[in-house]
Amino acid sequence: MKPCPFCAESIQDAAIVCRYCARDLPASTTAQTPPQATAQRASPFAVISTLIGCGLVVAVLAAWCGGPAAPGASAVMRPSDEQVVRARNIIQIAQNANLIYRIEDTQNRAYLDPAVWQATTIDVKRGLATAFWIRFRDAGGREAWLYDSHSGALLAWVADDGDVTIK
């Protein structure tokens, strides 16, 4: 285990992306600890800010991953390994922020905490929905459904072509 040079969390020696701050790690394996590194969890503001940044990255990745299929095409376009890694990192950040209650991969569904969902920006909501869409497409699914974990109400839906609808 080594500390991430950006957030100081313990990560695997072979890691190329930090699972906590989602930053690409330098190619050299010499870990440098920032001068004021602590083992405390990130503040909610830091988590939301990171989700916003990651949401924008995922939006770009979604454009690369999909778009409307050619007429007559029926195969599900698989996301690249890099897109899957970034989507997993964004989902991990959301799990660390207690936004995700449950994920049902076989049904392409995720159940989210409604209070945290309502507190996030539209860009974060789109980014997270797109991250789930990439995750489910990697498993052979076509759509992503995000639900309120308390009421079961639909919060967001990502269509086969990557179009995000936020309720």
C-alpha positions, 0 to 999 in steps of 0.5 A, spaced: 500 500 500 502 507 498 499 513 499 495 517 494 500 523 492 494 528 491 489 526 497 493 521 501 489 515 502 492 508 502 491 505 495 494 499 492 501 499 489 499 497 482 494 503 482 494 507 476 488 511 478 486 513 485 479 510 487 478 516 492 480 522 488 479 519 481 486 522 479 491 519 475 497 517 478 504 519 476 507 513 472 513 513 477 512 509 483 515 514 488 509 516 492 510 523 495 506 525 501 503 532 501 505 536 506 498 537 510 496 530 508 491 527 513 487 521 514 480 524 514 475 523 509 473 529 504 468 534 506 461 533 503 463 540 499 469 536 496 466 530 494 460 534 490 466 538 487 469 532 485 463 529 482 461 535 478 468 535 475 467 527 474 460 528 471 463 533 466 469 527 464 463 522 464 459 526 459 465 527 454 466 519 455 458 518 453 459 522 447 465 517 445 461 511 447 455 512 444 450 516 440 445 514 436 446 507 433 446 506 425 440 504 422 439 497 422 444 496 428 442 492 433 449 491 437 450 494 444 457 498 443 461 497 449 465 502 452 473 502 452 476 500 458 478 507 460 471 509 460 469 503 465 475 505 470 473 512 470 465 510 471 467 506 476 471 511 480 465 516 479 460 511 482 465 509 488 466 517 489 458 517 490 458 511 494 463 514 499 458 520 499 453 515 501 449 517 495 448 510 492 443 505 496 443 499 492 445 497 485 442 492 481 446 490 475 442 485 472 436 490 472 440 496 470 438 499 476 441 504 482 437 506 488 440 513 490 439 517 497 433 522 495 436 528 500 443 527 497 440 527 490 436 533 491 442 537 493 447 535 487 447 540 481 444 538 474 451 536 472 453 532 477 446 528 476 447 527 469 455 525 470 452 520 475 447 517 471 452 517 465 457 513 469 451 508 471 450 507 463 457 506 462 457 501 467 451 497 465 453 497 458 460 494 459 455 488 462 451 488 456 445 492 458 442 498 454 439 503 459 440 505 466 435 507 471 436 511 477 431 510 483 429 514 489 431 509 495 425 511 499 419 512 495 421 508 489 420 514 484 424 514 478 430 520 479 433 519 472 433 515 466 439 514 460 436 511 454 440 506 449 443 512 445 446 516 452 440 521 452 439 523 460 433 524 462 432 527 469 426 527 473 
